């Protein structure tokens, strides 16, 4: 059965409320730490974490005594982030509900604006890029991570799309935020420096089938996608998607490597 939310914002809230992102997020902790380290966050910095999820980046930055704000579109994510901050003994992070395309902050508010595979899902992407630039002070830093276009999540998404009804109005794939040429065009002449690095996080699983099972029970994106796929096609999709995952699965480590691109820019 196909379900449509009343607006893109409501749809996004539903996607990120479904499943169990709190089970996925810990696997991205090293990526969050690398973002904070790459920007040398310190006690002198006002830091924004866009699409903060369960608080990986925001809490990591706060542990460096920065003044931190975490923003997410989904209230349930913010509740989880508050709980994680409390466990870490951090009380002074400001948690805000909002969207990456309309950040509820004044111009030039932050020294460092970060996002760990968060802002990449915002639509339209050019609006998200402009908002990152708008709220970051001149000579401040923007840094974010996104899955690379050749990594496993885009590969799975491509396979799933083949089973979905045609959508001529489909937005640009979020994984284009992992393409240096696209990122360069989106940030344009507004940045003086633009640096790209590549990294990998490991998703521990026993088999490709276990990875798919985790995706369809924990990831709101895949849960919603399956709602729009004919019941009779789901077994064929499962077989094809497992073949896709097999191309990435590392049996020597019982894991699926997930490649990401880290982008760092200095605002002009």
Secondary structure as the mmCIF struct_conf table of DSSP 4:
data_model
#
loop_
_struct_conf.conf_type_id
_struct_conf.id
_struct_conf.beg_label_comp_id
_struct_conf.beg_label_asym_id
_struct_conf.beg_label_seq_id
_struct_conf.end_label_comp_id
_struct_conf.end_label_asym_id
_struct_conf.end_label_seq_id
BEND BEND1 UNK A 6 UNK A 7
HELX_RH_AL_P HELX_RH_AL_P1 UNK A 8 UNK A 17
BEND BEND2 UNK A 18 UNK A 19
HELX_RH_AL_P HELX_RH_AL_P2 UNK A 21 UNK A 25
HELX_RH_3T_P HELX_RH_3T_P1 UNK A 26 UNK A 28
HELX_RH_AL_P HELX_RH_AL_P3 UNK A 29 UNK A 38
TURN_TY1_P TURN_TY1_P1 UNK A 39 UNK A 40
TURN_TY1_P TURN_TY1_P2 UNK A 43 UNK A 44
STRN STRN1 UNK A 46 UNK A 50
TURN_TY1_P TURN_TY1_P3 UNK A 51 UNK A 51
TURN_TY1_P TURN_TY1_P4 UNK A 53 UNK A 55
HELX_RH_AL_P HELX_RH_AL_P4 UNK A 56 UNK A 62
TURN_TY1_P TURN_TY1_P5 UNK A 63 UNK A 65
STRN STRN2 UNK A 67 UNK A 72
BEND BEND3 UNK A 73 UNK A 73
HELX_RH_AL_P HELX_RH_AL_P5 UNK A 75 UNK A 87
TURN_TY1_P TURN_TY1_P6 UNK A 88 UNK A 89
HELX_LH_PP_P HELX_LH_PP_P1 UNK A 93 UNK A 93
STRN STRN3 UNK A 94 UNK A 97
STRN STRN4 UNK A 99 UNK A 99
TURN_TY1_P TURN_TY1_P7 UNK A 100 UNK A 101
STRN STRN5 UNK A 102 UNK A 102
BEND BEND4 UNK A 104 UNK A 105
TURN_TY1_P TURN_TY1_P8 UNK A 107 UNK A 108
STRN STRN6 UNK A 110 UNK A 116
BEND BEND5 UNK A 117 UNK A 118
HELX_RH_3T_P HELX_RH_3T_P2 UNK A 119 UNK A 121
BEND BEND6 UNK A 123 UNK A 124
HELX_RH_AL_P HELX_RH_AL_P6 UNK A 125 UNK A 135
STRN STRN7 UNK A 136 UNK A 147
TURN_TY1_P TURN_TY1_P9 UNK A 149 UNK A 150
BEND BEND7 UNK A 151 UNK A 151
HELX_RH_AL_P HELX_RH_AL_P7 UNK A 152 UNK A 161
TURN_TY1_P TURN_TY1_P10 UNK A 162 UNK A 163
BEND BEND8 UNK A 164 UNK A 164
HELX_LH_PP_P HELX_LH_PP_P2 UNK A 165 UNK A 166
TURN_TY1_P TURN_TY1_P11 UNK A 168 UNK A 169
HELX_LH_PP_P HELX_LH_PP_P3 UNK A 170 UNK A 173
HELX_RH_3T_P HELX_RH_3T_P3 UNK A 174 UNK A 178
HELX_RH_AL_P HELX_RH_AL_P8 UNK A 180 UNK A 187
HELX_RH_3T_P HELX_RH_3T_P4 UNK A 188 UNK A 190
STRN STRN8 UNK A 191 UNK A 204
BEND BEND9 UNK A 206 UNK A 207
HELX_RH_AL_P HELX_RH_AL_P9 UNK A 208 UNK A 218
HELX_RH_AL_P HELX_RH_AL_P10 UNK A 220 UNK A 227
TURN_TY1_P TURN_TY1_P12 UNK A 228 UNK A 228
BEND BEND10 UNK A 229 UNK A 229
HELX_RH_3T_P HELX_RH_3T_P5 UNK A 231 UNK A 233
HELX_RH_AL_P HELX_RH_AL_P11 UNK A 234 UNK A 246
TURN_TY1_P TURN_TY1_P13 UNK A 247 UNK A 248
STRN STRN9 UNK A 249 UNK A 250
TURN_TY1_P TURN_TY1_P14 UNK A 251 UNK A 254
STRN STRN10 UNK A 255 UNK A 267
#
